[in-house]
């Protein structure tokens, strides 16, 4: 899903393995069902892998969550091993995460 108003290139979230109930270009609202987790023959029977990308660079999807929701329970993120982040993306990611922690919009600084 592309997140509007998140800069260029825009942030995109990914969800796998999912049978989508929305199509590319559909506008979705908070709490709207996007699809259903499909059973996968991998390491888990029914888990959801949530990702965040800016262009081709993977970012920490937890940076999208409000601070009060972090550290409230177990989560499992599978690392993308061997994929280095470009230096500029790491600086940008840090600024975006810091702005979110402080309740500001990363683009406006407010």
N, CA, C and O atoms as a GROMACS GRO file, in nm:
protein
  440
    1UNK      N    1   0.084  -0.117   0.000
    1UNK     CA    2   0.000   0.000   0.000
    1UNK      C    3   0.089   0.124   0.000
    1UNK      O    4   0.183   0.133   0.078
    2UNK      N    5   0.059   0.215  -0.084
    2UNK     CA    6   0.132   0.341  -0.089
    2UNK      C    7   0.069   0.438   0.012
    2UNK      O    8  -0.053   0.453   0.017
    3UNK      N    9   0.154   0.502   0.091
    3UNK     CA   10   0.106   0.596   0.192
    3UNK      C   11   0.118   0.738   0.138
    3UNK      O   12   0.229   0.788   0.119
    4UNK      N   13   0.005   0.803   0.113
    4UNK     CA   14   0.006   0.936   0.056
    4UNK      C   15   0.064   1.037   0.154
    4UNK      O   16   0.054   1.021   0.275
    5UNK      N   17   0.126   1.141   0.099
    5UNK     CA   18   0.180   1.248   0.180
    5UNK      C   19   0.305   1.210   0.257
    5UNK      O   20   0.334   1.270   0.360
    6UNK      N   21   0.380   1.109   0.209
    6UNK     CA   22   0.499   1.063   0.282
    6UNK      C   23   0.628   1.092   0.207
    6UNK      O   24   0.731   1.031   0.236
    7UNK      N   25   0.624   1.185   0.112
    7UNK     CA   26   0.746   1.224   0.041
    7UNK      C   27   0.764   1.148  -0.088
    7UNK      O   28   0.677   1.073  -0.132
    8UNK      N   29   0.880   1.171  -0.149
    8UNK     CA   30   0.915   1.107  -0.277
    8UNK      C   31   1.044   1.029  -0.263
    8UNK      O   32   1.142   1.085  -0.214
    9UNK      N   33   1.049   0.907  -0.304
    9UNK     CA   34   0.930   0.829  -0.337
    9UNK      C   35   0.847   0.804  -0.211
    9UNK      O   36   0.901   0.806  -0.100
   10UNK      N   37   0.718   0.781  -0.227
   10UNK     CA   38   0.633   0.763  -0.109
   10UNK      C   39   0.666   0.633  -0.036
   10UNK      O   40   0.721   0.539  -0.093
   11UNK      N   41   0.631   0.630   0.092
   11UNK     CA   42   0.645   0.507   0.169
   11UNK      C   43   0.541   0.406   0.119
   11UNK      O   44   0.430   0.443   0.080
   12UNK      N   45   0.580   0.277   0.121
   12UNK     CA   46   0.488   0.169   0.084
   12UNK      C   47   0.495   0.062   0.192
   12UNK      O   48   0.603   0.027   0.239
   13UNK      N   49   0.380   0.010   0.230
   13UNK     CA   50   0.377  -0.102   0.322
   13UNK      C   51   0.347  -0.229   0.243
   13UNK      O   52   0.275  -0.226   0.143
   14UNK      N   53   0.403  -0.340   0.290
   14UNK     CA   54   0.379  -0.470   0.227
   14UNK      C   55   0.329  -0.568   0.331
   14UNK      O   56   0.362  -0.557   0.449
   15UNK      N   57   0.249  -0.663   0.287
   15UNK     CA   58   0.190  -0.763   0.375
   15UNK      C   59   0.195  -0.897   0.302
   15UNK      O   60   0.142  -0.909   0.192
   16UNK      N   61   0.259  -0.998   0.362
   16UNK     CA   62   0.272  -1.129   0.297
   16UNK      C   63   0.263  -1.240   0.400
   16UNK      O   64   0.303  -1.218   0.514
   17UNK      N   65   0.215  -1.356   0.366
   17UNK     CA   66   0.139  -1.391   0.246
   17UNK      C   67  -0.008  -1.354   0.265
   17UNK      O   68  -0.072  -1.399   0.360
   18UNK      N   69  -0.061  -1.275   0.176
   18UNK     CA   70  -0.198  -1.223   0.190
   18UNK      C   71  -0.273  -1.239   0.059
   18UNK      O   72  -0.219  -1.214  -0.049
   19UNK      N   73  -0.398  -1.280   0.070
   19UNK     CA   74  -0.490  -1.277  -0.044
   19UNK      C   75  -0.562  -1.143  -0.033
   19UNK      O   76  -0.647  -1.125   0.055
   20UNK      N   77  -0.529  -1.052  -0.119
   20UNK     CA   78  -0.579  -0.914  -0.110
   20UNK      C   79  -0.728  -0.906  -0.139
   20UNK      O   80  -0.781  -0.977  -0.224
   21UNK      N   81  -0.796  -0.817  -0.066
   21UNK     CA   82  -0.937  -0.787  -0.094
   21UNK      C   83  -0.951  -0.644  -0.148
   21UNK      O   84  -1.062  -0.596  -0.168
   22UNK      N   85  -0.838  -0.577  -0.170
   22UNK     CA   86  -0.835  -0.445  -0.233
   22UNK      C   87  -0.742  -0.454  -0.353
   22UNK      O   88  -0.659  -0.544  -0.363
   23UNK      N   89  -0.756  -0.359  -0.443
   23UNK     CA   90  -0.672  -0.355  -0.563
   23UNK      C   91  -0.580  -0.234  -0.561
   23UNK      O   92  -0.607  -0.137  -0.490
   24UNK      N   93  -0.474  -0.240  -0.638
   24UNK     CA   94  -0.384  -0.127  -0.651
   24UNK      C   95  -0.464  -0.004  -0.693
   24UNK      O   96  -0.543  -0.009  -0.788
   25UNK      N   97  -0.442   0.106  -0.621
   25UNK     CA   98  -0.512   0.230  -0.650
   25UNK      C   99  -0.636   0.254  -0.566
   25UNK      O  100  -0.687   0.366  -0.561
   26UNK      N  101  -0.686   0.149  -0.498
   26UNK     CA  102  -0.802   0.166  -0.410
   26UNK      C  103  -0.765   0.253  -0.291
   26UNK      O  104  -0.657   0.237  -0.234
   27UNK      N  105  -0.852   0.345  -0.254
   27UNK     CA  106  -0.832   0.421  -0.130
   27UNK      C  107  -0.887   0.337  -0.016
   27UNK      O  108  -0.996   0.283  -0.024
   28UNK      N  109  -0.809   0.328   0.091
   28UNK     CA  110  -0.852   0.250   0.207
   28UNK      C  111  -0.849   0.339   0.330
   28UNK      O  112  -0.771   0.434   0.338
   29UNK      N  113  -0.932   0.307   0.425
   29UNK     CA  114  -0.938   0.383   0.549
   29UNK      C  115  -0.882   0.303   0.665
   29UNK      O  116  -0.861   0.182   0.655
   30UNK      N  117  -0.857   0.373   0.775
   30UNK     CA  118  -0.807   0.308   0.896
   30UNK      C  119  -0.904   0.199   0.938
   30UNK      O  120  -1.024   0.221   0.946
   31UNK      N  121  -0.851   0.081   0.966
   31UNK     CA  122  -0.931  -0.030   1.011
   31UNK      C  123  -0.996  -0.112   0.901
   31UNK      O  124  -1.058  -0.215   0.929
   32UNK      N  125  -0.983  -0.067   0.777
   32UNK     CA  126  -1.044  -0.141   0.666
   32UNK      C  127  -0.967  -0.271   0.643
   32UNK      O  128  -0.844  -0.272   0.650
   33UNK      N  129  -1.038  -0.379   0.615
   33UNK     CA  130  -0.976  -0.508   0.586
   33UNK      C  131  -0.909  -0.499   0.449
   33UNK      O  132  -0.971  -0.458   0.350
   34UNK      N  133  -0.782  -0.538   0.445
   34UNK     CA  134  -0.704  -0.535   0.320
   34UNK      C  135  -0.699  -0.670   0.253
   34UNK      O  136  -0.679  -0.680   0.132
   35UNK      N  137  -0.718  -0.775   0.332
   35UNK     CA  138  -0.710  -0.909   0.278
   35UNK      C  139  -0.707  -1.010   0.391
   35UNK      O  140  -0.731  -0.976   0.507
   36UNK      N  141  -0.678  -1.133   0.356
   36UNK     CA  142  -0.672  -1.242   0.455
   36UNK      C  143  -0.537  -1.311   0.444
   36UNK      O  144  -0.484  -1.331   0.334
   37UNK      N  145  -0.481  -1.346   0.560
   37UNK     CA  146  -0.355  -1.419   0.562
   37UNK      C  147  -0.378  -1.556   0.502
   37UNK      O  148  -0.472  -1.627   0.539
   38UNK      N  149  -0.292  -1.594   0.409
   38UNK     CA  150  -0.300  -1.725   0.348
   38UNK      C  151  -0.200  -1.818   0.414
   38UNK      O  152  -0.089  -1.776   0.449
   39UNK      N  153  -0.238  -1.945   0.429
   39UNK     CA  154  -0.141  -2.038   0.486
   39UNK      C  155  -0.020  -2.050   0.392
   39UNK      O  156  -0.034  -2.056   0.270
   40UNK      N  157   0.096  -2.052   0.452
   40UNK     CA  158   0.219  -2.064   0.374
   40UNK      C  159   0.294  -2.187   0.422
   40UNK      O  160   0.285  -2.225   0.538
   41UNK      N  161   0.368  -2.247   0.334
   41UNK     CA  162   0.442  -2.367   0.370
   41UNK      C  163   0.580  -2.335   0.424
   41UNK      O  164   0.673  -2.414   0.410
   42UNK      N  165   0.595  -2.219   0.487
   42UNK     CA  166   0.727  -2.179   0.536
   42UNK      C  167   0.741  -2.208   0.684
   42UNK      O  168   0.690  -2.309   0.733
   43UNK      N  169   0.807  -2.122   0.756
   43UNK     CA  170   0.840  -2.141   0.897
   43UNK      C  171   0.722  -2.123   0.991
   43UNK      O  172   0.731  -2.161   1.108
   44UNK      N  173   0.613  -2.067   0.944
   44UNK     CA  174   0.497  -2.048   1.033
   44UNK      C  175   0.369  -2.085   0.958
   44UNK      O  176   0.363  -2.080   0.835
   45UNK      N  177   0.269  -2.123   1.034
   45UNK     CA  178   0.144  -2.168   0.973
   45UNK      C  179   0.057  -2.051   0.929
   45UNK      O  180  -0.005  -2.056   0.823
   46UNK      N  181   0.051  -1.946   1.010
   46UNK     CA  182  -0.038  -1.834   0.978
   46UNK      C  183   0.019  -1.705   1.035
   46UNK      O  184  -0.041  -1.643   1.123
   47UNK      N  185   0.133  -1.663   0.984
   47UNK     CA  186   0.190  -1.538   1.031
   47UNK      C  187   0.189  -1.435   0.919
   47UNK      O  188   0.185  -1.470   0.801
   48UNK      N  189   0.193  -1.311   0.957
   48UNK     CA  190   0.191  -1.201   0.862
   48UNK      C  191   0.324  -1.130   0.866
   48UNK      O  192   0.372  -1.093   0.973
   49UNK      N  193   0.384  -1.110   0.751
   49UNK     CA  194   0.509  -1.036   0.740
   49UNK      C  195   0.474  -0.896   0.690
   49UNK      O  196   0.419  -0.879   0.582
   50UNK      N  197   0.507  -0.796   0.772
   50UNK     CA  198   0.474  -0.657   0.744
   50UNK      C  199   0.603  -0.585   0.710
   50UNK      O  200   0.700  -0.591   0.786
   51UNK      N  201   0.606  -0.516   0.597
   51UNK     CA  202   0.726  -0.446   0.556
   51UNK      C  203   0.698  -0.301   0.525
   51UNK      O  204   0.583  -0.260   0.506
   52UNK      N  205   0.806  -0.222   0.521
   52UNK     CA  206   0.797  -0.080   0.488
   52UNK      C  207   0.911  -0.049   0.392
   52UNK      O  208   1.027  -0.081   0.419
   53UNK      N  209   0.878   0.014   0.283
   53UNK     CA  210   0.977   0.050   0.182
   53UNK      C  211   0.966   0.196   0.144
   53UNK      O  212   0.857   0.254   0.143
   54UNK      N  213   1.080   0.256   0.112
   54UNK     CA  214   1.084   0.384   0.042
   54UNK      C  215   1.167   0.355  -0.082
   54UNK      O  216   1.288   0.334  -0.074
   55UNK      N  217   1.101   0.354  -0.197
   55UNK     CA  218   1.169   0.309  -0.319
   55UNK      C  219   1.203   0.162  -0.302
   55UNK      O  220   1.115   0.080  -0.276
   56UNK      N  221   1.332   0.127  -0.319
   56UNK     CA  222   1.377  -0.012  -0.302
   56UNK      C  223   1.443  -0.036  -0.168
   56UNK      O  224   1.498  -0.143  -0.145
   57UNK      N  225   1.438   0.063  -0.077
   57UNK     CA  226   1.504   0.053   0.052
   57UNK      C  227   1.406   0.010   0.160
   57UNK      O  228   1.303   0.074   0.181
   58UNK      N  229   1.438  -0.100   0.227
   58UNK     CA  230   1.355  -0.146   0.338
   58UNK      C  231   1.382  -0.062   0.462
   58UNK      O  232   1.498  -0.032   0.494
   59UNK      N  233   1.275  -0.023   0.530
   59UNK     CA  234   1.282   0.055   0.654
   59UNK      C  235   1.213  -0.024   0.765
   59UNK      O  236   1.152  -0.128   0.738
   60UNK      N  237   1.221   0.023   0.886
   60UNK     CA  238   1.159  -0.042   1.000
   60UNK      C  239   1.010  -0.007   1.004
   60UNK      O  240   0.976   0.109   1.028
   61UNK      N  241   0.921  -0.104   0.981
   61UNK     CA  242   0.778  -0.071   0.981
   61UNK      C  243   0.728  -0.027   1.119
   61UNK      O  244   0.624   0.039   1.129
   62UNK      N  245   0.799  -0.063   1.224
   62UNK     CA  246   0.757  -0.019   1.358
   62UNK      C  247   0.766   0.132   1.373
   62UNK      O  248   0.705   0.189   1.463
   63UNK      N  249   0.842   0.198   1.285
   63UNK     CA  250   0.852   0.344   1.291
   63UNK      C  251   0.719   0.410   1.257
   63UNK      O  252   0.701   0.529   1.284
   64UNK      N  253   0.625   0.336   1.200
   64UNK     CA  254   0.493   0.390   1.168
   64UNK      C  255   0.399   0.391   1.288
   64UNK      O  256   0.296   0.458   1.287
   65UNK      N  257   0.435   0.315   1.392
   65UNK     CA  258   0.346   0.302   1.508
   65UNK      C  259   0.366   0.414   1.608
   65UNK      O  260   0.476   0.466   1.621
   66UNK      N  261   0.260   0.452   1.678
   66UNK     CA  262   0.274   0.554   1.783
   66UNK      C  263   0.356   0.497   1.899
   66UNK      O  264   0.351   0.377   1.925
   67UNK      N  265   0.430   0.582   1.969
   67UNK     CA  266   0.517   0.535   2.078
   67UNK      C  267   0.444   0.453   2.184
   67UNK      O  268   0.502   0.359   2.238
   68UNK      N  269   0.319   0.487   2.216
   68UNK     CA  270   0.247   0.416   2.321
   68UNK      C  271   0.220   0.271   2.284
   68UNK      O  272   0.194   0.189   2.372
   69UNK      N  273   0.225   0.238   2.154
   69UNK     CA  274   0.196   0.103   2.110
   69UNK      C  275   0.321   0.015   2.104
   69UNK      O  276   0.311  -0.107   2.096
   70UNK      N  277   0.438   0.077   2.108
   70UNK     CA  278   0.561   0.000   2.100
   70UNK      C  279   0.591  -0.068   2.233
   70UNK      O  280   0.551  -0.020   2.339
   71UNK      N  281   0.659  -0.179   2.226
   71UNK     CA  282   0.700  -0.255   2.345
   71UNK      C  283   0.583  -0.300   2.431
   71UNK      O  284   0.596  -0.310   2.553
   72UNK      N  285   0.469  -0.328   2.369
   72UNK     CA  286   0.354  -0.375   2.445
   72UNK      C  287   0.334  -0.525   2.433
   72UNK      O  288   0.244  -0.581   2.496
   73UNK      N  289   0.415  -0.591   2.355
   73UNK     CA  290   0.403  -0.734   2.340
   73UNK      C  291   0.505  -0.786   2.241
   73UNK      O  292   0.580  -0.708   2.182
   74UNK      N  293   0.508  -0.915   2.222
   74UNK     CA  294   0.608  -0.972   2.132
   74UNK      C  295   0.579  -0.938   1.986
   74UNK      O  296   0.463  -0.929   1.945
   75UNK      N  297   0.684  -0.920   1.911
   75UNK     CA  298   0.672  -0.906   1.766
   75UNK      C  299   0.792  -0.976   1.705
   75UNK      O  300   0.894  -0.993   1.771
   76UNK      N  301   0.780  -1.016   1.584
   76UNK     CA  302   0.890  -1.083   1.517
   76UNK      C  303   0.908  -1.019   1.380
   76UNK      O  304   0.817  -1.019   1.298
   77UNK      N  305   1.024  -0.966   1.359
   77UNK     CA  306   1.058  -0.911   1.228
   77UNK      C  307   1.171  -0.996   1.172
   77UNK      O  308   1.271  -1.021   1.239
   78UNK      N  309   1.154  -1.039   1.050
   78UNK     CA  310   1.259  -1.116   0.986
   78UNK      C  311   1.354  -1.019   0.917
   78UNK      O  312   1.309  -0.938   0.837
   79UNK      N  313   1.483  -1.025   0.945
   79UNK     CA  314   1.576  -0.930   0.882
   79UNK      C  315   1.598  -0.962   0.735
   79UNK      O  316   1.590  -1.077   0.692
   80UNK      N  317   1.627  -0.860   0.661
   80UNK     CA  318   1.669  -0.876   0.523
   80UNK      C  319   1.821  -0.876   0.529
   80UNK      O  320   1.884  -0.771   0.528
   81UNK      N  321   1.879  -0.994   0.535
   81UNK     CA  322   2.023  -1.007   0.553
   81UNK      C  323   2.099  -0.971   0.426
   81UNK      O  324   2.058  -1.006   0.315
   82UNK      N  325   2.208  -0.901   0.444
   82UNK     CA  326   2.295  -0.869   0.331
   82UNK      C  327   2.247  -0.755   0.244
   82UNK      O  328   2.302  -0.734   0.136
   83UNK      N  329   2.145  -0.681   0.288
   83UNK     CA  330   2.096  -0.568   0.209
   83UNK      C  331   2.128  -0.441   0.286
   83UNK      O  332   2.054  -0.403   0.377
   84UNK      N  333   2.240  -0.374   0.251
   84UNK     CA  334   2.277  -0.253   0.325
   84UNK      C  335   2.186  -0.136   0.288
   84UNK      O  336   2.138  -0.125   0.175
   85UNK      N  337   2.165  -0.049   0.387
   85UNK     CA  338   2.090   0.073   0.362
   85UNK      C  339   2.184   0.180   0.312
   85UNK      O  340   2.292   0.198   0.370
   86UNK      N  341   2.148   0.252   0.206
   86UNK     CA  342   2.232   0.365   0.164
   86UNK      C  343   2.240   0.468   0.276
   86UNK      O  344   2.144   0.485   0.352
   87UNK      N  345   2.352   0.536   0.288
   87UNK     CA  346   2.375   0.632   0.397
   87UNK      C  347   2.265   0.737   0.405
   87UNK      O  348   2.216   0.767   0.514
   88UNK      N  349   2.224   0.793   0.292
   88UNK     CA  350   2.120   0.896   0.292
   88UNK      C  351   1.989   0.840   0.346
   88UNK      O  352   1.918   0.910   0.419
   89UNK      N  353   1.956   0.715   0.313
   89UNK     CA  354   1.832   0.655   0.361
   89UNK      C  355   1.837   0.634   0.511
   89UNK      O  356   1.735   0.652   0.579
   90UNK      N  357   1.954   0.598   0.565
   90UNK     CA  358   1.965   0.579   0.710
   90UNK      C  359   1.943   0.711   0.782
   90UNK      O  360   1.876   0.714   0.885
   91UNK      N  361   2.000   0.821   0.729
   91UNK     CA  362   1.980   0.951   0.792
   91UNK      C  363   1.832   0.990   0.787
   91UNK      O  364   1.776   1.035   0.886
   92UNK      N  365   1.770   0.971   0.670
   92UNK     CA  366   1.629   1.004   0.653
   92UNK      C  367   1.543   0.918   0.744
   92UNK      O  368   1.452   0.968   0.810
   93UNK      N  369   1.572   0.786   0.749
   93UNK     CA  370   1.497   0.696   0.835
   93UNK      C  371   1.506   0.742   0.981
   93UNK      O  372   1.406   0.741   1.052
   94UNK      N  373   1.625   0.780   1.024
   94UNK     CA  374   1.643   0.827   1.162
   94UNK      C  375   1.563   0.952   1.190
   94UNK      O  376   1.502   0.964   1.296
   95UNK      N  377   1.564   1.047   1.096
   95UNK     CA  378   1.487   1.171   1.115
   95UNK      C  379   1.338   1.141   1.119
   95UNK      O  380   1.265   1.198   1.201
   96UNK      N  381   1.291   1.051   1.029
   96UNK     CA  382   1.149   1.016   1.028
   96UNK      C  383   1.108   0.950   1.158
   96UNK      O  384   1.005   0.983   1.216
   97UNK      N  385   1.189   0.856   1.206
   97UNK     CA  386   1.158   0.786   1.330
   97UNK      C  387   1.159   0.883   1.448
   97UNK      O  388   1.073   0.876   1.536
   98UNK      N  389   1.257   0.974   1.451
   98UNK     CA  390   1.264   1.071   1.561
   98UNK      C  391   1.142   1.163   1.559
   98UNK      O  392   1.085   1.192   1.664
   99UNK      N  393   1.102   1.208   1.441
   99UNK     CA  394   0.985   1.295   1.430
   99UNK      C  395   0.860   1.223   1.479
   99UNK      O  396   0.778   1.281   1.550
  100UNK      N  397   0.845   1.095   1.442
  100UNK     CA  398   0.728   1.020   1.488
  100UNK      C  399   0.730   1.001   1.639
  100UNK      O  400   0.626   1.011   1.704
  101UNK      N  401   0.849   0.973   1.695
  101UNK     CA  402   0.859   0.955   1.840
  101UNK      C  403   0.818   1.082   1.913
  101UNK      O  404   0.764   1.076   2.023
  102UNK      N  405   0.844   1.197   1.851
  102UNK     CA  406   0.812   1.325   1.913
  102UNK      C  407   0.676   1.378   1.869
  102UNK      O  408   0.640   1.493   1.899
  103UNK      N  409   0.599   1.295   1.798
  103UNK     CA  410   0.463   1.332   1.758
  103UNK      C  411   0.457   1.436   1.650
  103UNK      O  412   0.357   1.508   1.638
  104UNK      N  413   0.564   1.446   1.567
  104UNK     CA  414   0.564   1.545   1.458
  104UNK      C  415   0.555   1.474   1.324
  104UNK      O  416   0.586   1.355   1.312
  105UNK      N  417   0.513   1.548   1.225
  105UNK     CA  418   0.514   1.499   1.088
  105UNK      C  419   0.657   1.505   1.037
  105UNK      O  420   0.720   1.609   1.047
  106UNK      N  421   0.710   1.394   0.981
  106UNK     CA  422   0.847   1.395   0.930
  106UNK      C  423   0.871   1.499   0.822
  106UNK      O  424   0.981   1.554   0.813
  107UNK      N  425   0.769   1.528   0.739
  107UNK     CA  426   0.790   1.623   0.630
  107UNK      C  427   0.788   1.768   0.678
  107UNK      O  428   0.867   1.850   0.631
  108UNK      N  429   0.698   1.799   0.772
  108UNK     CA  430   0.682   1.938   0.812
  108UNK      C  431   0.766   1.976   0.932
  108UNK      O  432   0.792   2.094   0.957
  109UNK      N  433   0.810   1.874   1.008
  109UNK     CA  434   0.884   1.902   1.132
  109UNK      C  435   0.793   1.945   1.245
  109UNK      O  436   0.840   1.978   1.354
  110UNK      N  437   0.659   1.944   1.220
  110UNK     CA  438   0.563   1.982   1.324
  110UNK      C  439   0.498   1.862   1.384
  110UNK      O  440   0.414   1.875   1.474
   0.00000   0.00000   0.00000
